[in-house]
């Protein structure tokens, strides 16, 4: 089950999505077209354990290769240090650097005034590639394996979006926990199956449906609590398994007496 969900299901889901888009001639591009925003966080100067905004990257439009209408706010030092505004920017794959075109760099003084203003036709800036990766991402969580989802989670952690970080961490743990359903159902089924039954097949089938339905109701509730942050991603993903296994072991011990 784990190998199937890791190797076959994500690739099949992605191919199915592509086929549907082609069949219905969907005009939806495989990237985010507008309002690309990336927040880079750093350790706070007064408390290394806390995080504060280090850099804010914003692009108004993206066509898949070029970003347009860019504004970058640099807070890497104490307060707002500089503002970069540019008409467009592209990522140089060979040199791992951003090339900004037709822009202005505003140096901000501690009192909030502009120290100096520099206009440029072309400027290279060493900024992270993460905004491009976030804008170019076209797969959903059910179209990624664990390795791909983990890489995407790293990008989200750099961006500092707590809600998305929590959801994707939950999805990754669920990819591990879901195959373990087999253990839960096998344990409960074994405990019920070894006991003498005076009921017919219809009743046994009804009991199975109730057990499966109850497990997935608990999974749904745990998933909702994990998304809201009431439960941690680890607890929300593994709670249904832990509860089901506890019930299964209890039934096994009871049946063995």
N, C-alpha and C positions, 0 to 999 in steps of 0.2 A: 504493500500500500504506500509506504514511504517513497520507494523508488518510482512508482507509477506517478504519484503526485509531484515528485521533484523533476522527473525527466520528461514525461509524456504530457501531463496535463497543462503546464504553463505554455509549452510550445504549441499545443493543439488549440488552446484558447486564443493565443495570439494569431495563429493562422486563420482561425474561424472569424475573428474580428476583421482581419484584412479582407477575407473573402466577402463578408457582409458589406463592408464599405465599397468594395469593387462592384458587387452585385447591385447595390442601390445607388451607385455612382455618387457616393458621399463626397461632399466638397470639404469635409473637415480635414485640415492639414495635420500631419503627425507631429505638431509642435505647438507651443503656445504663441499666439500671434500678437497679443497686446498685454501691456502692463506686466512686464517681467520685473519682479522685485526680489532682491537678494539681500539679506541682512547677515553680516559677518560679526560675530561676537568675540570678545576677548575678556581676559581676566580684569576685574576692576582694580584700579590703582590703590584704593584704600582697603580692599578686601580681596585677596587672590582667589578665595573660594567662590566669590560671586562673579556673575557675568554682566558685562555691559556692552552696548553697541560700539563696535569698532569701525565699521564701514557700511554704508547703505548704497546699494547699486540699484538704479531704476532705468529701465528702457521702455519707451512708449510703444514701439513696434518691433516685430521680429519676423523676417521672411524665411527663416531656416538657416541662413548663413550670415546675415548682416543685421545688427541691431541699430535702431534709429531713435533719435530723441533721447539721448542719455544724460543722466545726472548722477554724479557720484559724490556723496558726502563722506569726508574722511574725519573720523573721530579717534584715530589710533593714538594720538597723544592726548594731552589734557584739553578736552573740549573739541569744538569744531576747528579743524586745522586748515582744510582747504576744500574747495568745491570745484569739481570738474564738470563742465558742460560741453557736449559734443553733438554734432549732427548725426554721426554714425560711428560704428566700431565693428571690427571683425577680429576673429581669433586666429592668430598665426600658429598653425599646428606644429610646424617644424621647430619654432623657437619658444613655444608655450608662452605667448605674450599677447596682450591686447593692442591693436592698432586703432587709435582714435583719429577721426578726421574732422576738420573744420570745427574747432572748439575753443574753449577758453578755460584757463585755470585761474581761480580766484584764491589767493592766499589770505586767510582770515587771521587777524590779530587777536590777542587775548581780550581786547575790549569790544570785539565784535565788528570792527571796521576792516575793510579790505587793505591788506598790507601792500600787495602789488597784484597786477592783473597781466596775465600772459596769454596772448592769442596765438593759435597754432593752426597750420594746415594739416599736419600729421604728427601724432605724438604716440610713442610707445609707453605703455604703463604695465607694470607687473602686478596684475590683479589676478585673483583665483579664477579658474575656468568654471567654477560652480554655477554662475548664472546661465551660461550656455547649456550646461548639462541639465539644469532644471527646466529650461525652456524647451529643450529638445526631447525630453522624456515623453514617450508615447504609450508606454505599457502601463496597465493597471497591476495591482498586486497579484491578481490571479493569473497574470500572464508572465510572471517572473518566478524563477526558482529562488532558493534561499540565498545563493551567492549574489544574484542580481538585486534582490530586495535589500540585502545588507549594504551593498554599495550605494543604493539610493538613500538608505537611511543615513549613511555618513554625510551625504549632501544636505539632507534635511537638518542634521545636527549642526552643520556649519551655518545654515541659514537661520537657525534658532526658532523655527516654528514648532512650539511645544505640542500643539494639537496634532499636527501631522507626524511628528516624531513619535508620539504616544500610539497613534493608530498603526503606523508601520512597524513599530516594535511589537505590537500586539499581533499583527499579521505574521510576522516572522516566527514568533513562538507558536502560533496556531499551526503553522506548517509542520512543526515538530509534533505537536500534540494531537493533531487530527488522525494520523495513522494509528495512534495508540487506542483509538476507539475499538479496534479489533480485540485488544486485550480485555477491555471492559466488557464488551458483549460476549466474548468467549468465556470469561469467568462467570458472568451471570447466567449465561446459557448452560454451562456445565453444572452449576449449582442447581438450577431448576430441572435440568434434564435427568439427573440421577435420582430424583425423588419420585416415588410411585405416583402416577397420575391417574385420577379417576374421571378426568374430563376428556372431551373429544378434541379433535384437531382444531376446530374453530375457536375453542376457548384458548388453546395454546397459542394460536396465531394472534388472538386478541391481546394476550399477555405480552407477546413480543412487540406488538405495535405500541402498547402503552409504555413499555420500557424504552423503546427507541424514541418515541415522542417525548417522554420525560427528559431523556438525555439531551435532546436537541433544544428543548425549551430552556433547560439550564444553560446550555451553550449560548443561546441567544441572549439571555439575561446577563451572563458573565461578559459577553462581547459588548453589550451596551454599557455596562459598568466600567469596562476597560476603556472605552472610548471617552467617557466623561471624566476619567481620572479617579473614580471612586476606588477602583482596584488597580493595582499595578499591572502592566502588560503581562508579566510572568504569571501572576496569580489569576488574572482573567482568562488566560489561555489554558492553564492547567487545572483550574478549579473543577470543570466538568469531569475530567479524567480522574482526578483525585476522589471526588465524591462517588463516581460510578465504580471505581476500583474498591473503595471502602465498602460499598453496598455488596459488591460481588464477593469480596473476601468474607464478609459477614454471613452471606448465604452459603458459601462453601463450608465454613466452620459449622454452621448450623446443620447442614445436610450430612456432614461427616459424623455427627453424634448419633 
